[in-house]
Amino acid sequence: MPKNTESSASRISRAYAWLLTVLMLAVGVVTISVVGAHLIHNKQDDASQLMTTLQKSFADNKPDWDYWRDTANVNMHTSFVRVIVRPHAKPTRYYYTKHTQAFLKDDWNTWALWSHVQYQQKHGIYYHLAETKYYGKTKVTYELWLSLNNMIELFKLTLLVIVVMSMIGLLLGIWLIHIFAKRLNQPLVDLTTAAETIVEAKDATYHETLPVPDGPAEVRALGIEFNRLLTSLNQQVIRDHQFVSDASHELRTPLAAIRGHVGLIRRHAKDHPEIVPESLATIESSSLAMQELIERLLSLSRMDHAHLAGDWFDLTKLAQRVATSYPIGDHKPLQVIGTETVLAYAHRDSIEQVVVALLNNAEKYGEDSQITLEVSRTHDRALLSVSDLGPGVADVDKAKVFDRFYRVDASREKQIGGTGLGLAIAKRLIDLNHGELEVIDNHPTGAKFVISLPTNN
């Protein structure tokens, strides 16, 4: 089935043409009907007046033509009168106005159009009116023929004017509506052209946007929503590219270590068997690190399309439970501040996972300082913070610590270890719970990671 490639402007123009045509036809029919009815009504009134005047002119059993011509406003060349007098027991007499006998004798092949209207081939259309009166025993029949030819010519002229004006109005209207429709459709054409340019671009930056027109409002809203969709897709592509790049970069180190020790064993195992256990331990630890990195990358990737179901829980009890079960090792015991009930609406297990991740982070970078868990609330948010007294996070790094594989100090990272994905996963989990996670300075020193969760569903 062929695709319909007709533009919106063409559809609007065609619809308007049909509408205007129907409207013009309706106006024309109504106008012609009203004008025709009015003209016929006037002719009927003229005929009635002439008939009344003719009857008044009848005296002494015959019409007084002089009196009738003087009192009746009539054109004797286009109006004809016959009076038939039938006295009792006497011969019938016929009286005619000038030219009437010739009019009636001239190939009188008439056929009725409708009541009182007759047509004669040589003379055209006439309005015929006949009335019979009795004067004693005398029967008098009055007949009038009034020409409708002038009225027909006026009717034709009116019809011609209506047709011509309708055609001019139709053509002019179609032309104007086509221009207007194209102008109205231009923002959509611009959007389509811009979209095609983005699609066909060879070097995409994934920051392209569509032009948003000032109007109409619907097209402007469409452009804004398209840009929101395009931004979302671009961000997803950037995340995917970043995921591949980061994974390749981070997997290179353990893979290089594994390959290096495999080569070392292959070359020197026979002559120096003492290196085998050390190399195997390095291979095992590198493979475990690589396994952990892959699992975290996959977990973070799945979170891009995850949805967490929230429920009510006591944030204070969660903090106390995590602090009790967290292995503190050689560190000072965790300090928990906050005893009152603080309800939050979120996915409890994911929030517990985030708290553990923040405690791990504080343990790594807090330099064996006191770690504090604090629970509080505002009028519409539930707050949980994890703070330490370590060196803290510089202001330039605060906005980047939640990025994947971001290293504040690369030299220290090698000593501390880790995948560099813990805070990125924590931030994504908090986002899925419609919350916020930020890092601020702790006083007198150190860093404080603050979780903010909604207190309504």
C-alpha positions as semicolon CSV with decimal commas, in nm:
position;residue;x (nm);y (nm);z (nm)
1;M;0,000;0,000;0,000
2;P;0,155;0,336;-0,099
3;K;0,231;0,575;0,181
4;N;0,034;0,895;0,206
5;T;0,292;1,171;0,165
6;E;0,042;1,456;0,149
7;S;0,143;1,749;0,367
8;S;-0,073;1,902;0,637
9;A;-0,089;2,227;0,441
10;S;-0,239;2,042;0,142
11;R;-0,492;1,866;0,363
12;I;-0,598;2,192;0,524
13;S;-0,627;2,361;0,184
14;R;-0,836;2,076;0,041
15;A;-1,064;2,066;0,343
16;Y;-1,108;2,443;0,327
17;A;-1,180;2,426;-0,048
18;W;-1,458;2,172;0,010
19;L;-1,597;2,373;0,299
20;L;-1,585;2,698;0,104
21;T;-1,743;2,532;-0,201
22;V;-2,033;2,395;0,003
23;L;-2,071;2,731;0,177
24;M;-2,072;2,921;-0,153
25;L;-2,327;2,682;-0,303
26;A;-2,550;2,715;0,001
27;V;-2,525;3,095;-0,003
28;G;-2,588;3,102;-0,378
29;V;-2,894;2,876;-0,358
30;V;-3,038;3,072;-0,067
31;T;-2,971;3,407;-0,236
32;I;-3,122;3,298;-0,567
33;S;-3,424;3,151;-0,393
34;V;-3,483;3,463;-0,187
35;V;-3,435;3,697;-0,485
36;G;-3,654;3,482;-0,710
37;A;-3,930;3,457;-0,452
38;H;-3,916;3,831;-0,390
39;L;-3,938;3,911;-0,762
40;I;-4,233;3,674;-0,815
41;H;-4,407;3,815;-0,511
42;N;-4,367;4,168;-0,649
43;K;-4,504;4,058;-0,986
44;Q;-4,803;3,899;-0,813
45;D;-4,868;4,223;-0,631
46;D;-4,844;4,421;-0,956
47;A;-5,084;4,179;-1,123
48;S;-5,333;4,209;-0,835
49;Q;-5,320;4,589;-0,847
50;L;-5,367;4,590;-1,224
51;M;-5,656;4,348;-1,190
52;T;-5,824;4,569;-0,929
53;T;-5,777;4,879;-1,145
54;L;-5,911;4,691;-1,448
55;Q;-6,223;4,586;-1,263
56;K;-6,283;4,943;-1,149
57;S;-6,259;5,063;-1,507
58;F;-6,545;4,835;-1,615
59;A;-6,861;5,036;-1,680
60;D;-7,165;5,000;-1,905
61;N;-7,070;4,635;-1,969
62;K;-6,736;4,729;-2,121
63;P;-6,392;4,836;-1,995
64;D;-6,288;5,200;-2,003
65;W;-5,937;5,167;-2,149
66;D;-5,858;5,537;-2,118
67;Y;-5,938;5,534;-1,748
68;W;-5,739;5,215;-1,699
69;R;-5,432;5,347;-1,880
70;D;-5,445;5,668;-1,680
71;T;-5,475;5,498;-1,341
72;A;-5,264;5,185;-1,398
73;N;-4,886;5,198;-1,411
74;V;-4,843;4,955;-1,696
75;N;-4,623;4,907;-2,003
76;M;-4,859;4,834;-2,289
77;H;-4,582;4,668;-2,490
78;T;-4,516;4,399;-2,232
79;S;-4,857;4,373;-2,065
80;F;-5,168;4,240;-2,233
81;V;-5,535;4,239;-2,126
82;R;-5,843;4,060;-2,252
83;V;-6,193;4,112;-2,116
84;I;-6,466;3,863;-2,210
85;V;-6,826;3,981;-2,153
86;R;-7,097;3,714;-2,163
87;P;-7,438;3,888;-2,117
88;H;-7,746;3,676;-2,063
89;A;-7,909;3,572;-2,389
90;K;-7,676;3,793;-2,593
91;P;-7,362;3,730;-2,799
92;T;-7,024;3,719;-2,618
93;R;-6,810;4,028;-2,667
94;Y;-6,426;4,045;-2,649
95;Y;-6,228;4,356;-2,553
96;Y;-5,850;4,379;-2,596
97;T;-5,578;4,628;-2,513
98;K;-5,344;4,734;-2,788
99;H;-5,133;4,448;-2,932
100;T;-5,318;4,186;-2,728
101;Q;-5,493;4,023;-3,026
102;A;-5,165;3,989;-3,211
103;F;-5,006;3,853;-2,894
104;L;-5,273;3,586;-2,858
105;K;-5,272;3,488;-3,227
106;D;-4,895;3,457;-3,255
107;D;-4,820;3,079;-3,240
108;W;-4,983;3,033;-2,906
109;N;-4,800;2,711;-2,821
110;T;-4,779;2,766;-2,447
111;W;-4,695;2,521;-2,169
112;A;-4,742;2,582;-1,804
113;L;-4,434;2,606;-1,585
114;W;-4,626;2,627;-1,265
115;S;-4,941;2,801;-1,146
116;H;-5,001;3,133;-1,328
117;V;-4,665;3,122;-1,510
118;Q;-4,664;3,042;-1,884
119;Y;-4,407;3,031;-2,156
120;Q;-4,445;3,131;-2,520
121;Q;-4,164;3,063;-2,760
122;K;-4,158;3,407;-2,928
123;H;-4,251;3,621;-2,630
124;G;-4,084;3,444;-2,340
125;I;-4,226;3,392;-1,992
126;Y;-4,545;3,565;-1,876
127;Y;-4,742;3,577;-1,557
128;H;-5,109;3,502;-1,634
129;L;-5,391;3,605;-1,402
130;A;-5,760;3,546;-1,465
131;E;-6,064;3,639;-1,256
132;T;-6,436;3,610;-1,319
133;K;-6,695;3,855;-1,192
134;Y;-7,079;3,864;-1,222
135;Y;-7,265;4,186;-1,275
136;G;-7,626;4,083;-1,248
137;K;-7,669;3,814;-1,513
138;T;-7,362;3,926;-1,701
139;K;-7,046;3,718;-1,660
140;V;-6,721;3,907;-1,710
141;T;-6,377;3,734;-1,726
142;Y;-6,066;3,949;-1,686
143;E;-5,731;3,813;-1,808
144;L;-5,385;3,967;-1,764
145;W;-5,050;3,866;-1,913
146;L;-4,755;4,041;-1,755
147;S;-4,407;3,984;-1,898
148;L;-4,153;3,823;-1,666
149;N;-3,867;3,864;-1,912
150;N;-3,713;4,166;-1,735
151;M;-3,736;3,981;-1,407
152;I;-3,572;3,675;-1,565
153;E;-3,289;3,890;-1,700
154;L;-3,239;4,042;-1,356
155;F;-3,247;3,693;-1,211
156;K;-2,982;3,575;-1,463
157;L;-2,764;3,876;-1,386
158;T;-2,792;3,805;-1,014
159;L;-2,704;3,440;-1,071
160;L;-2,405;3,535;-1,286
161;V;-2,277;3,782;-1,027
162;I;-2,313;3,521;-0,753
163;V;-2,130;3,255;-0,957
164;V;-1,848;3,489;-1,057
165;M;-1,803;3,627;-0,706
166;S;-1,820;3,276;-0,562
167;M;-1,547;3,155;-0,798
168;I;-1,329;3,457;-0,722
169;G;-1,387;3,413;-0,350
170;L;-1,319;3,039;-0,372
171;L;-0,992;3,078;-0,564
172;L;-0,876;3,368;-0,349
173;G;-0,972;3,184;-0,031
174;I;-0,790;2,866;-0,135
175;W;-0,479;3,066;-0,222
176;L;-0,483;3,255;0,109
177;I;-0,555;2,945;0,319
178;H;-0,275;2,758;0,142
179;I;-0,031;3,036;0,230
180;F;-0,161;3,045;0,587
181;A;-0,147;2,665;0,618
182;K;0,212;2,654;0,491
183;R;0,309;2,927;0,736
184;L;0,131;2,741;1,016
185;N;0,300;2,416;0,913
186;Q;0,648;2,569;0,877
187;P;0,756;2,506;1,241
188;L;0,679;2,134;1,193
189;V;0,879;2,134;0,868
190;D;1,170;2,299;1,051
191;L;1,152;2,036;1,326
192;T;1,153;1,757;1,067
193;T;1,445;1,911;0,878
194;A;1,644;1,954;1,199
195;A;1,571;1,594;1,301
196;E;1,684;1,466;0,959
197;T;2,004;1,672;0,989
198;I;2,078;1,519;1,330
199;V;2,009;1,167;1,204
200;E;2,227;1,207;0,895
201;A;2,514;1,379;1,081
202;K;2,834;1,174;1,060
203;D;3,006;1,323;1,366
204;A;2,738;1,334;1,635
205;T;2,829;1,503;1,963
206;Y;2,516;1,371;2,142
207;H;2,441;1,723;2,258
208;E;2,228;1,821;1,958
209;T;1,882;1,969;2,015
210;L;1,591;2,059;1,790
211;P;1,492;2,424;1,737
212;V;1,193;2,515;1,954
213;P;0,958;2,759;1,773
214;D;0,783;3,043;1,954
215;G;0,446;2,924;1,825
216;P;0,200;2,772;1,776
217;A;0,178;2,653;2,137
218;E;0,122;2,289;2,036
219;V;0,429;2,281;1,812
220;R;0,636;2,456;2,079
221;A;0,529;2,195;2,336
222;L;0,610;1,919;2,084
223;G;0,957;2,064;2,026
224;I;1,024;2,083;2,400
225;E;0,912;1,723;2,453
226;F;1,121;1,607;2,155
227;N;1,425;1,778;2,307
228;R;1,357;1,612;2,642
229;L;1,339;1,275;2,468
230;L;1,649;1,352;2,261
231;T;1,839;1,461;2,572
232;S;1,740;1,141;2,750
233;L;1,850;0,926;2,455
234;N;2,177;1,121;2,420
235;Q;2,249;1,078;2,790
236;Q;2,183;0,706;2,759
237;V;2,422;0,681;2,464
238;I;2,685;0,879;2,653
239;R;2,640;0,654;2,957
240;D;2,675;0,346;2,738
241;H;2,990;0,482;2,576
242;Q;3,125;0,579;2,916
243;F;3,040;0,234;3,050
244;V;3,237;0,061;2,773
245;S;3,526;0,304;2,807
246;D;3,542;0,278;3,186
247;A;3,506;-0,100;3,183
248;S;3,783;-0,135;2,926
249;H;4,010;0,097;3,125
250;E;3,946;-0,064;3,464
251;L;3,970;-0,422;3,338
252;R;4,303;-0,351;3,172
253;T;4,494;-0,346;3,505
254;P;4,388;-0,687;3,645
255;L;4,413;-0,846;3,301
256;A;4,764;-0,709;3,260
257;A;4,860;-0,847;3,601
258;I;4,717;-1,190;3,518
259;R;4,888;-1,206;3,180
260;G;5,217;-1,087;3,328
261;H;5,228;-1,352;3,599
262;V;5,114;-1,622;3,356
263;G;5,408;-1,528;3,133
264;L;5,640;-1,520;3,435
265;I;5,535;-1,872;3,537
266;R;5,572;-1,999;3,181
267;R;5,928;-1,865;3,151
268;H;6,075;-1,920;3,498
269;A;5,865;-2,181;3,680
270;K;6,112;-2,462;3,614
271;D;6,420;-2,274;3,727
272;H;6,252;-2,077;4,007
273;P;5,961;-2,275;4,146
274;E;5,940;-2,041;4,446
275;I;5,772;-1,771;4,231
276;V;5,475;-1,991;4,147
277;P;5,277;-1,950;4,472
278;E;5,327;-1,573;4,471
279;S;5,223;-1,545;4,105
280;L;4,919;-1,767;4,160
281;A;4,813;-1,551;4,456
282;T;4,845;-1,240;4,240
283;I;4,645;-1,405;3,959
284;E;4,374;-1,507;4,208
285;S;4,347;-1,162;4,365
286;S;4,340;-0,994;4,020
287;S;4,069;-1,230;3,898
288;L;3,863;-1,165;4,214
289;A;3,907;-0,790;4,165
290;M;3,802;-0,827;3,803
291;Q;3,499;-1,035;3,905
292;E;3,394;-0,773;4,162
293;L;3,440;-0,496;3,907
294;I;3,228;-0,677;3,646
295;E;2,952;-0,749;3,897
296;R;2,940;-0,387;4,008
297;L;2,940;-0,264;3,648
298;L;2,651;-0,495;3,562
299;S;2,464;-0,388;3,875
300;L;2,511;-0,022;3,786
301;S;2,404;-0,087;3,427
302;R;2,084;-0,261;3,538
303;M;2,000;0,035;3,762
304;D;1,960;0,259;3,455
305;H;1,626;0,088;3,390
306;A;1,534;-0,027;3,742
307;H;1,230;0,066;3,949
308;L;1,217;0,037;4,328
309;A;0,889;-0,004;4,516
310;G;0,879;0,219;4,826
311;D;0,727;0,158;5,167
312;W;0,724;0,319;5,510
313;F;1,007;0,234;5,754
314;D;1,184;0,384;6,057
315;L;1,513;0,536;5,939
316;T;1,645;0,552;6,299
317;K;1,601;0,177;6,352
318;L;1,771;0,107;6,019
319;A;2,073;0,318;6,120
320;Q;2,096;0,146;6,459
321;R;2,073;-0,201;6,301
322;V;2,345;-0,123;6,045
323;A;2,572;0,026;6,313
324;T;2,528;-0,284;6,532
325;S;2,605;-0,534;6,257
326;Y;2,880;-0,339;6,074
327;P;3,229;-0,493;6,128
328;I;3,434;-0,210;6,280
329;G;3,771;-0,390;6,291
330;D;4,038;-0,169;6,449
331;H;3,828;0,146;6,411
332;K;3,651;0,322;6,692
333;P;3,290;0,211;6,751
334;L;3,032;0,376;6,529
335;Q;2,846;0,663;6,690
336;V;2,471;0,688;6,626
337;I;2,298;1,020;6,690
338;G;1,919;1,029;6,694
339;T;1,672;0,821;6,894
340;E;1,332;0,950;6,791
341;T;1,132;0,778;6,522
342;V;1,192;0,922;6,172
343;L;0,968;0,770;5,907
344;A;1,084;0,762;5,545
345;Y;0,914;0,636;5,231
346;A;1,165;0,440;5,022
347;H;1,294;0,093;4,940
348;R;1,444;-0,013;5,275
349;D;1,696;-0,273;5,153
350;S;1,845;-0,036;4,895
351;I;1,879;0,239;5,158
352;E;2,057;-0,008;5,388
353;Q;2,289;-0,095;5,099
354;V;2,369;0,275;5,051
355;V;2,442;0,327;5,423
356;V;2,682;0,031;5,420
357;A;2,855;0,170;5,111
358;L;2,896;0,510;5,278
359;L;3,037;0,343;5,590
360;N;3,285;0,152;5,371
361;N;3,386;0,479;5,207
362;A;3,429;0,652;5,544
363;E;3,634;0,357;5,670
364;K;3,867;0,378;5,368
365;Y;3,922;0,752;5,363
366;G;3,854;0,855;5,724
367;E;4,206;0,755;5,841
368;D;4,080;0,553;6,139
369;S;3,879;0,851;6,270
370;Q;3,545;0,845;6,447
371;I;3,255;0,759;6,210
372;T;2,915;0,901;6,300
373;L;2,566;0,805;6,183
374;E;2,310;1,078;6,243
375;V;1,934;1,065;6,177
376;S;1,716;1,377;6,171
377;R;1,430;1,527;5,976
378;T;1,287;1,850;5,839
379;H;0,921;1,931;5,779
380;D;0,909;1,715;5,463
381;R;1,238;1,519;5,442
382;A;1,405;1,240;5,639
383;L;1,784;1,285;5,671
384;L;2,063;1,032;5,741
385;S;2,428;1,135;5,736
386;V;2,757;0,945;5,756
387;S;3,052;1,160;5,864
388;D;3,419;1,107;5,946
389;L;3,709;1,319;6,069
390;G;3,945;1,238;5,784
391;P;4,096;1,478;5,526
392;G;3,753;1,538;5,364
393;V;3,669;1,613;5,002
394;A;3,791;1,925;4,825
395;D;3,526;2,160;4,684
396;V;3,638;2,093;4,325
397;D;3,582;1,720;4,376
398;K;3,245;1,730;4,554
399;A;3,041;1,728;4,232
400;K;3,252;1,446;4,080
401;V;3,286;1,192;4,361
402;F;2,963;1,020;4,249
403;D;3,091;0,968;3,893
404;R;3,195;0,619;3,789
405;F;3,566;0,541;3,851
406;Y;3,639;0,897;3,965
407;R;3,959;0,916;4,168
408;V;4,022;1,208;4,404
409;D;4,383;1,101;4,455
410;A;4,502;0,834;4,214
411;S;4,814;0,753;4,419
412;R;4,609;0,685;4,734
413;E;4,353;0,482;4,539
414;K;4,615;0,225;4,448
415;Q;4,694;0,180;4,817
416;I;4,333;0,176;4,935
417;G;4,190;-0,039;4,654
418;G;3,831;-0,070;4,547
419;T;3,649;-0,050;4,217
420;G;3,562;0,322;4,221
421;L;3,194;0,237;4,174
422;G;3,064;0,236;4,534
423;L;2,953;0,599;4,546
424;A;2,816;0,584;4,190
425;I;2,597;0,289;4,285
426;A;2,490;0,463;4,608
427;K;2,393;0,779;4,418
428;R;2,192;0,581;4,163
429;L;2,004;0,392;4,437
430;I;1,913;0,718;4,610
431;D;1,792;0,862;4,278
432;L;1,570;0,558;4,226
433;N;1,418;0,628;4,569
434;H;1,343;0,989;4,467
435;G;1,594;1,113;4,720
436;E;1,915;1,314;4,719
437;L;2,274;1,232;4,811
438;E;2,535;1,503;4,860
439;V;2,873;1,548;5,026
440;I;2,949;1,848;5,247
441;D;3,230;1,947;5,483
442;N;3,221;1,799;5,831
443;H;3,326;2,010;6,127
444;P;3,590;2,045;6,248
445;T;3,729;1,829;5,967
446;G;3,635;1,545;5,739
447;A;3,348;1,473;5,503
448;K;2,978;1,425;5,562
449;F;2,758;1,234;5,315
450;V;2,392;1,331;5,361
451;I;2,098;1,118;5,241
452;S;1,767;1,302;5,200
453;L;1,453;1,089;5,155
454;P;1,086;1,180;5,106
455;T;0,846;1,146;5,398
456;N;0,541;1,092;5,176
457;N;0,452;0,854;4,896
